[in-house]
Amino acid sequence: MYKRPYIIWTPTLSRSNGVRVMHLLADALLARGFEVYLYSSKPYQSQYRYLDHITPELQREAVVIYPEIVHGNPLQVARVIRYVLYYPGKIAGANQFHPSETVFSYTRAFYPEVPLLTVPWIDTSLFYNDGQPKTEDCSFVYKGGKCRNAPETEGLVEITMNSPNSREELAVLLRRTRVLYSYDACSALLDEAQLCGAEVRIVTPEGIEAYTSGYTHYVANFEKQLAVFIETTQALPAVEALEKPRGVSPIRHTSLVLRWLWHRYFTHDKAKQERIQNKQRGF
């Protein structure tokens, strides 16, 4: 039976949960025998096959999977899947999609009334409760932005997109965390912290709320969801490609969004580090 190849548009692998989910989806499709290409920025990961241009054959035959942050169909592939990993238009991209696209959502909250595809995103070999004493309280800002200065978060170990330096170091920190205060109410970090035995509290403009993870419930039906996803996407007929981004070539459009995301994910942390270094130097 002919299997259509998949092209997955994704920023390079990073701390972002959405980016990790796109790579995990690639892993799941590869494990089921599909040909999968990533359209991404460098650095590349050795376990994947990458595209630096799109051939006419792939445009005709492949299924492209875009996250909600991408405008339109910049690669001009004839079968488009829109994978909604966050509220459309909140980070980047449009808040509505072309009627020719087939939409899957990570959760009902992000995009109701479409099929779900909730890829398990937590590495439980890293994030688990080892029963050791909890000696740290931590804070996290990221997408939520610092809506107010909560005195409860003053002087705590701050987790950022660059610190700790690795997933392994993050897991070690979370396994010894008592309380994680987060301004971001929608992050994989919250579920990872709870799996490690930490109490998670969300900082809102009105106060502080308890957080309860729904991770186990979310991922319980992944195998069935993936089967529906594969059946649906493999059966898609070709449709007329969407309009190219106005004034920008498809490749340039993708490059610009990748660059924007890089700054969105990392500039805040780098700027903060520079401010700390300058203060230490007396600047």
C-alpha positions in Angstrom: 0.0 0.0 0.0 1.3 3.4 -1.0 2.3 5.6 2.0 2.4 9.4 1.4 5.4 11.1 2.9 5.0 13.7 5.6 6.8 17.1 5.8 6.8 18.6 9.3 7.4 22.3 9.5 9.0 23.0 12.8 11.6 25.3 14.5 14.8 23.5 15.6 14.5 21.3 18.6 14.4 23.5 21.8 12.9 23.8 25.3 9.5 24.8 23.7 6.9 22.1 24.3 5.3 22.8 21.0 8.6 22.3 19.1 9.2 19.1 21.0 5.8 17.8 20.2 6.4 18.3 16.5 9.6 16.2 16.7 7.8 13.6 18.8 5.1 13.4 16.1 7.9 12.8 13.6 9.2 10.0 15.8 5.8 8.4 16.0 5.3 8.5 12.2 8.8 7.1 11.6 8.2 4.3 14.0 5.2 3.3 11.9 7.2 3.1 8.7 6.4 6.5 7.1 8.8 8.6 5.2 9.2 11.9 7.2 11.1 15.0 6.4 11.5 18.1 8.7 11.6 21.6 7.3 13.5 23.4 10.0 16.3 25.7 10.9 19.8 24.5 12.0 21.2 22.9 14.1 19.9 19.7 12.7 19.4 16.5 14.7 21.1 13.4 13.2 18.1 11.1 13.6 15.9 13.1 11.1 15.9 13.8 7.4 15.8 17.5 6.6 14.7 19.5 3.5 16.3 22.7 2.4 14.0 23.0 -0.7 10.7 21.4 -1.8 10.6 19.5 -5.0 7.5 19.6 -7.3 7.0 15.8 -6.6 6.8 16.4 -2.9 4.5 19.4 -3.4 2.1 17.0 -5.3 2.5 13.9 -3.2 3.3 14.8 0.4 1.3 15.8 3.4 2.6 18.9 5.1 2.0 19.5 8.8 2.1 23.1 9.9 1.7 24.3 13.5 -0.7 27.2 14.1 2.2 29.7 14.1 2.7 29.5 10.3 0.7 31.8 8.0 -0.9 30.0 5.0 0.9 27.3 3.0 4.4 28.7 2.3 5.7 25.4 1.0 2.8 25.1 -1.5 2.1 21.4 -0.7 -1.2 20.1 -2.0 -2.3 18.4 1.2 -2.2 20.6 4.3 -2.6 19.6 8.0 -2.9 22.4 10.6 -1.7 21.1 14.0 -2.9 23.6 16.7 -0.5 23.5 19.6 -1.6 26.7 21.2 -4.3 29.3 20.9 -4.3 30.4 17.2 -2.8 33.9 16.7 -1.5 34.3 20.3 2.1 33.7 19.5 2.2 34.0 15.7 0.1 33.0 12.7 -3.6 33.6 11.9 -6.5 32.9 14.2 -8.5 31.2 11.4 -7.3 28.7 8.8 -8.1 28.2 5.1 -11.1 25.9 4.5 -9.0 23.5 2.4 -6.9 22.6 5.5 -7.6 19.7 7.8 -7.2 20.8 11.4 -6.1 18.7 14.4 -5.8 20.2 17.9 -3.6 19.4 20.8 -6.5 20.0 23.2 -10.1 21.1 23.0 -9.2 24.4 24.6 -7.0 25.5 21.8 -9.4 24.7 18.9 -12.7 23.0 19.6 -14.7 20.7 17.4 -11.8 19.2 15.5 -10.1 15.8 16.0 -7.5 15.7 18.8 -3.9 14.6 18.6 -2.3 14.8 22.0 1.2 13.5 21.6 2.7 12.4 25.0 5.3 15.1 25.7 6.9 14.1 29.0 9.9 11.9 29.2 9.0 9.9 32.3 12.5 8.4 32.5 13.6 11.9 33.5 10.6 13.5 35.2 9.4 11.4 38.2 9.2 11.6 41.9 12.3 9.9 43.4 11.1 10.5 47.0 14.1 12.6 47.9 13.7 15.7 50.2 12.3 18.8 48.5 14.7 21.7 49.2 14.0 24.4 46.6 11.2 26.7 45.6 11.2 27.9 42.0 9.6 30.4 39.7 8.8 30.4 36.0 7.6 33.3 33.7 7.8 32.5 29.9 4.6 33.0 27.9 2.5 34.3 30.8 4.6 37.5 31.2 5.2 38.9 34.7 1.6 40.2 35.3 2.6 41.5 38.7 5.4 41.3 41.3 4.3 38.4 43.5 6.3 38.6 46.8 6.1 34.8 47.0 8.4 34.5 44.0 11.1 36.9 45.3 14.6 35.3 45.7 13.5 31.9 44.2 15.4 29.9 41.7 14.1 31.0 38.3 13.6 28.5 35.6 13.9 29.9 32.1 14.1 28.6 28.5 17.9 28.5 28.9 18.3 27.6 32.6 19.0 24.9 33.7 21.2 24.1 30.8 19.8 20.7 29.9 16.6 18.6 30.3 18.5 16.3 32.6 19.5 19.2 34.9 16.0 20.5 34.8 14.7 17.2 35.9 17.1 17.1 38.8 16.0 20.5 39.9 12.3 19.7 39.7 12.7 16.5 41.7 14.0 18.6 44.6 11.4 21.4 44.2 8.8 21.9 46.9 6.7 24.6 45.1 6.9 25.9 41.5 5.3 29.4 41.1 4.5 29.9 37.4 3.2 33.0 35.6 2.6 30.7 32.6 -0.6 28.7 33.1 -0.1 26.6 29.9 3.3 25.0 29.9 4.6 21.4 29.9 6.9 22.4 32.8 3.9 22.5 35.1 3.1 18.8 34.4 6.7 17.8 34.6 7.0 19.5 38.0 4.0 17.7 39.4 5.3 14.3 38.1 8.4 15.1 40.1 6.4 15.6 43.2 6.3 19.4 43.3 3.3 21.5 44.2 2.5 23.9 41.4 0.9 27.3 41.9 -0.2 29.8 39.1 0.4 33.5 39.6 -2.4 35.5 38.2 -3.2 39.3 38.4 -5.8 38.5 41.1 -3.7 36.1 43.2 -2.3 32.6 43.3 -4.2 29.5 42.2 -3.4 25.8 42.6 -2.6 23.8 39.5 -3.7 20.2 38.9 -2.1 18.3 36.1 -4.3 16.6 33.5 -1.4 14.9 31.7 -2.4 11.3 32.2 -6.0 12.0 31.0 -4.7 14.0 28.0 -2.4 11.3 26.6 -4.6 8.3 27.4 -6.0 8.0 23.9 -2.9 8.9 21.9 -2.7 5.6 20.0 -6.3 5.8 18.8 -5.9 9.5 17.9 -2.7 8.7 15.9 -4.5 6.0 14.0 -7.3 8.4 13.1 -4.7 11.0 12.1 -2.8 8.6 9.8 -6.0 7.3 8.2 -7.3 10.8 7.6 -4.1 12.4 6.3 -3.2 9.5 4.1 -6.6 9.6 2.4 -6.6 13.4 1.7 -7.1 14.4 -1.9 -4.9 17.0 -3.4 -6.3 20.6 -3.3 -5.2 23.8 -4.9 -2.2 25.2 -3.0 -2.8 28.2 -0.9 -1.7 31.7 -1.9 1.9 32.4 -1.3 2.7 35.0 1.4 2.4 38.4 -0.3 5.7 39.9 -1.2 7.7 37.0 0.4 8.9 33.8 -1.2 7.8 30.5 0.6 11.3 29.8 1.7 11.9 33.3 2.9 8.6 33.3 4.8 9.6 30.2 6.6 13.0 31.6 7.4 11.5 34.8 8.9 9.1 32.9 11.1 11.9 30.6 12.3 14.0 33.6 13.1 11.1 35.3 14.9 10.5 32.2 17.0 14.1 32.0 18.0 13.9 35.5 19.4 10.5 34.8 21.0 11.9 31.8 22.8 15.4 33.0 23.8 15.9 36.8 23.6 14.2 37.4 27.0 16.6 35.0 28.7 19.7 36.4 27.0 18.7 40.0 27.8 18.2 39.1 31.4 21.6 37.4 31.6 23.2 40.5 30.0 21.5 42.8 32.6 22.8 40.6 35.4 26.4 40.5 34.0 26.4 44.3 33.5 25.2 44.8 37.1 28.0 42.6 38.4 30.5 44.6 36.3 29.1 47.8 37.7 27.8 49.1 34.4 
